[in-house]
Amino acid sequence: MTARDRIDQHIDRWLPVLADLDPDVEGAVTRMSVLTRHLRDVKDRALADLDLQEKEYGTLHALAGRGGLAAPSEIAGDLRMAPASITARVDALVRRGFVRRIPSAVDRRRIDVELTDAGRAAWRRAIGVVGDEEHRVLGALTPDERRVLSDLLRRVTLAAEGTPARSGASDDVGGPV
């Protein structure tokens, strides 16, 4: 058995109170919540240290995920925002020199948004800090254990999204959620 953590103490406290508490479900859900909160805190500190707002980082991230060039409507779709809402974000990033507006190569009526070198560097610094912490935390597992964890979490995610999980499914979902 591995070392006990504070979630084990939490479960020990609640088992006598809630007779139907499943310690494995409670442990898994609470640990996922703690890990998510930890990574969010690391990201928030990194963004503050880099003088980036969350919405700026999110927009840079969406743009970087499209190769550094996209229509505002594509960025809005990636961020699950109304297309009209993206204008203020792009304006702020243009003022900081992180993006520029350029004529679209495919539609002369459209303006695209392009990531600048400064914007890409800011995004890379932020994602580097977060990625380093993700690797540090998941470094507690072997590569095979990380693969199993990822597969198990995929099944749980599919259940949460209402998609029936297939036995032995090996869907490869890329990119950060």
N, C-alpha and C positions, 0 to 999 in steps of 0.2 A: 504494500500500500504506500502511496505517496504521502508526503507531509500534509498535515491538516492546514487549512487556511481559514480566514475569518468567515467564509461562507459555511464551512462545516459547523462553526459555532452558531451561526444564524439558524441553520437547520436544526441543530440540537435544541435550541431555545424554542423553536416553533413546533417540533414534533409532538410534544406533550399537549400543546394547545390545539393543534389541528390534526385530529386523528386520521384524516384522509390525505394528509400532505404526502406527496410522493417526493422523497428526498432527492431522487435523481433528476426529476423535472425541475424542482426548486433549485437544486444546485446548478444545473445547466443554464437555466434562464437567468439566475442571479449572477453567475459568473460571466455570461455573455454581456449582461448589463454593465457589470463592473469594468470589463475589458473595453467595451464601447465608450464608456465614460472616460476611462483613462486615455484612450487614443484621441478622443475629442479634446480633452484637456491639453494633451501634448500639441495637438494641431493649433488650438487657440493660443497657446503660449508662443509657438513658432510664428504664427501670423502676427501676433503683437510685436514680437522681437523684430520682425521684418517689415513692420509698419504696413501690413496688408489687412484689409477688412475681409471678412468671410465671403461677402458677395463678390469682392474683387477676385479673390482666389478662385472661387467657384466659376466665375466667368473665364478667367485665364485657363483653368483646368479644362473646361468644356472646349475652349478654342484649341488648346494644345492637343486634345483628344481627336480633333479633326485635322491634325497636321498643321495647325497654326493659321488656317484660313477658312472662313465660313461666312455664310449669310447670317445676319442678325436673327432671322427666323429659325435657322438651324441651331444656333446657340440657345435661343429661347426654348426650343423643343427639348434640347438636352437638359436644360435646367428646369423643365416643366413649368415654364412661365409663359404668360401671354406675350406675344411678339412685341407689342407696344411697350411692355415693361423693360425691355432690354436696352432701349435707347439711353436712359440715364446711366446705366452701368457702363455702356460703351463710352459715353461722353466722359465719365470720370476716368476711365482707363486711358482714353486719348490724352486728357490733360496731364496724366502722370507719365505719358510716353510709353505705356505698356502695349498699346495697340494703335493701329492707324486704320482709317477708312480708305479703301481703294475701289476703283471701278471693277465690277465683276467681269471676269473673262468670258462668262457664258451668257450673260444677259446685260446689255448696255443700260437697261433701266434700273439695275440693281447696284447697290454698294455693298461690298463685302468688308469684313473686319479681318485684319491681319495682325498676328502677334509680332511685336518688335523683338529685337534682341534683348532689350531691357525687360520686357514682359516675360519672355521665355526664361530669362535668368531669375527673375523674382519667383516665378512658378516653380522652377527647378529647385531653388533653395528651400522653399516651403515643402514641397513634396519630398525632398531629400530628408528633412528632419523627421517627417511623419513616417516615411518608409524605413528609416534607420530604426525607429522605435518599434515598428511592426516586426522587423526582422529580429530585433533584440528580444522582444517578448516571445515570439514564436520560435526563437532559437532554443527555447526550453524543450522543444520537440525534435525528434529526428525527421529527416526529409519524408520518410514513409509515414510517420505519425501526422505530419502536417498535411500530407495528401489524404489520409483517412479523415482527419478533422475537416478538411475542405469538402470532401465528398459527403460527410454526415451533415455538415451545415447546409450544403446544397439541398439535400432532401428536406431539411427543416424549413429552409427558405421557400422551396416549392410548396410545401404544405401551408405556409403562412400566406403565400400568394394565391392559394386555392388551386394550384396545379397538382394533379396526382403525380406522385413520385413513382418512377419506374424502377424496378429492381435492377441494380447493376448499371444504372444510368451513368453516363460519363460525359454529360454536357459540359462544354468548355465555355464559360462565361468570362470574357475578358474585361479588364478595366475596373477601377474602383466603383463601388456602389454609391 
